[in-house]
Amino acid sequence: MPTLCVDFNTAFADWHPDIDNNARLAVDMAHSPSGAGWRQITHYDQTYQAKRFQRYDFGKKENLVRYGQEQPPEYDLT
């Protein structure tokens, strides 16, 4: 499991085992990702995959209930 934590932090959190305090890895991981929930992270991934700045994608059926359409609408940035 420690290898997975190191790989995750190296890829996503600009963490490097040669520079950062390895003894604090367990404490740091207990608070990672801090400030973001899994739904927010999922939403970032959905936005990246869709290549459009859109609302959260709940799936076709739930999108119809929430948005009145199968695909989540894009955010209006005007």
C-alpha positions in Angstrom: 0.0 0.0 0.0 2.8 2.5 0.7 3.9 2.2 -3.0 0.4 3.1 -4.2 0.4 6.1 -1.9 3.7 7.3 -3.2 2.6 6.8 -6.8 -0.6 8.7 -6.2 1.1 11.6 -4.6 3.9 11.7 -7.2 1.3 11.8 -10.0 -1.3 14.1 -8.5 0.1 16.1 -5.6 3.6 17.1 -6.7 5.0 14.9 -4.0 8.5 13.5 -4.3 10.0 10.9 -1.9 13.5 12.3 -2.2 12.4 15.8 -1.1 9.3 15.4 1.1 9.3 13.9 4.6 8.7 10.2 4.1 8.1 9.7 7.9 5.0 11.8 7.5 3.5 9.9 4.6 0.8 8.2 6.8 -0.3 11.5 8.3 -0.3 13.2 4.9 -2.3 10.4 3.3 -4.8 10.6 6.1 -5.6 14.1 4.9 -5.4 13.5 1.2 -7.2 14.6 -0.9 -7.8 17.5 1.4 -10.4 20.1 0.5 -12.1 18.0 -2.1 -14.6 15.2 -2.1 -14.8 12.2 -4.4 -17.7 13.6 -6.3 -15.7 16.8 -7.0 -12.8 14.7 -8.2 -15.2 12.6 -10.4 -16.6 15.8 -11.8 -13.1 17.1 -12.8 -12.5 13.8 -14.5 -15.9 13.9 -16.3 -15.1 17.5 -17.5 -11.7 16.3 -18.8 -13.1 13.2 -20.5 -16.0 15.2 -22.1 -13.7 18.0 -23.2 -16.4 20.5 -22.3 -17.1 22.6 -19.1 -20.3 20.9 -18.0 -22.4 20.2 -14.9 -22.0 16.9 -13.1 -23.0 13.9 -15.1 -25.3 11.6 -13.2 -26.0 9.3 -16.1 -28.7 9.6 -18.8 -31.7 8.7 -16.6 -30.8 11.0 -13.6 -29.7 13.8 -16.0 -33.2 13.8 -17.5 -34.7 14.2 -14.0 -32.2 16.9 -12.9 -31.5 18.8 -16.1 -34.3 17.8 -18.5 -31.8 16.3 -21.0 -29.7 13.2 -21.2 -26.3 15.1 -21.3 -25.4 17.5 -18.6 -25.6 21.2 -19.7 -22.5 23.3 -20.1 -21.8 26.1 -17.6 -22.7 29.5 -18.9 -19.6 31.6 -18.5 -20.9 34.8 -20.0 
